[in-house]
Amino acid sequence: MRASLRKKVLDVCQKKIDTKGDKVNVSFYAFFANKNDDPELLMEAATWWIQTHKLDHFVSAHTVMTLVRNESEKT
């Protein structure tokens, strides 16, 4: 996952947790506007979410943040 997407995922998840609480779930669509203005980035996120990690449609924001942080520590 490219660094800009990783930062966006972490920022969005943290914002969701801050506003909706610790039990909030997110979808990879949460990281994009309703307008599909960057299909390549959307596909990168979808591939990471669906193929790489086999996540359900909605997943705990904390889980997503942990996965992203663990991957960034490996690189």
C-alpha positions as a Python dict, from the first residue, in 0.01 Angstrom:
ca = {
    (1, 'M'): (0, 0, 0),
    (2, 'R'): (142, 336, -99),
    (3, 'A'): (226, 579, 180),
    (4, 'S'): (-41, 834, 85),
    (5, 'L'): (-317, 570, 105),
    (6, 'R'): (-178, 434, 432),
    (7, 'K'): (-190, 785, 583),
    (8, 'K'): (-542, 843, 455),
    (9, 'V'): (-665, 511, 599),
    (10, 'L'): (-514, 586, 940),
    (11, 'D'): (-650, 942, 942),
    (12, 'V'): (-1002, 840, 838),
    (13, 'C'): (-1016, 552, 1086),
    (14, 'Q'): (-899, 776, 1370),
    (15, 'K'): (-1152, 1043, 1279),
    (16, 'K'): (-1432, 782, 1274),
    (17, 'I'): (-1323, 650, 1614),
    (18, 'D'): (-1308, 1004, 1754),
    (19, 'T'): (-1657, 1092, 1631),
    (20, 'K'): (-1843, 760, 1657),
    (21, 'G'): (-1660, 570, 1929),
    (22, 'D'): (-1430, 272, 1968),
    (23, 'K'): (-1672, 20, 1818),
    (24, 'V'): (-1712, 193, 1482),
    (25, 'N'): (-1674, -18, 1169),
    (26, 'V'): (-1550, 106, 833),
    (27, 'S'): (-1555, -7, 473),
    (28, 'F'): (-1277, 67, 224),
    (29, 'Y'): (-1523, 304, 58),
    (30, 'A'): (-1485, 531, 364),
    (31, 'F'): (-1149, 645, 229),
    (32, 'F'): (-1295, 790, -90),
    (33, 'A'): (-1543, 1055, -196),
    (34, 'N'): (-1867, 939, -354),
    (35, 'K'): (-1724, 1048, -687),
    (36, 'N'): (-1479, 794, -827),
    (37, 'D'): (-1205, 1044, -910),
    (38, 'D'): (-908, 809, -857),
    (39, 'P'): (-999, 458, -978),
    (40, 'E'): (-641, 332, -951),
    (41, 'L'): (-620, 423, -582),
    (42, 'L'): (-967, 278, -520),
    (43, 'M'): (-860, -51, -678),
    (44, 'E'): (-544, -54, -468),
    (45, 'A'): (-752, -15, -153),
    (46, 'A'): (-1004, -276, -268),
    (47, 'T'): (-729, -526, -352),
    (48, 'W'): (-564, -472, -13),
    (49, 'W'): (-899, -507, 165),
    (50, 'I'): (-1056, -794, -29),
    (51, 'Q'): (-778, -1002, -181),
    (52, 'T'): (-487, -946, 54),
    (53, 'H'): (-671, -951, 388),
    (54, 'K'): (-1005, -1111, 294),
    (55, 'L'): (-1190, -862, 514),
    (56, 'D'): (-1567, -841, 538),
    (57, 'H'): (-1742, -536, 396),
    (58, 'F'): (-1741, -359, 735),
    (59, 'V'): (-1453, -408, 979),
    (60, 'S'): (-1355, -247, 1307),
    (61, 'A'): (-1159, 73, 1247),
    (62, 'H'): (-913, -43, 1512),
    (63, 'T'): (-853, -368, 1320),
    (64, 'V'): (-786, -179, 998),
    (65, 'M'): (-547, 57, 1172),
    (66, 'T'): (-358, -236, 1326),
    (67, 'L'): (-324, -409, 987),
    (68, 'V'): (-196, -91, 822),
    (69, 'R'): (51, -19, 1102),
    (70, 'N'): (180, -377, 1103),
    (71, 'E'): (242, -363, 730),
    (72, 'S'): (420, -28, 751),
    (73, 'E'): (654, -170, 1014),
    (74, 'K'): (758, -447, 773),
    (75, 'T'): (865, -205, 500),
}
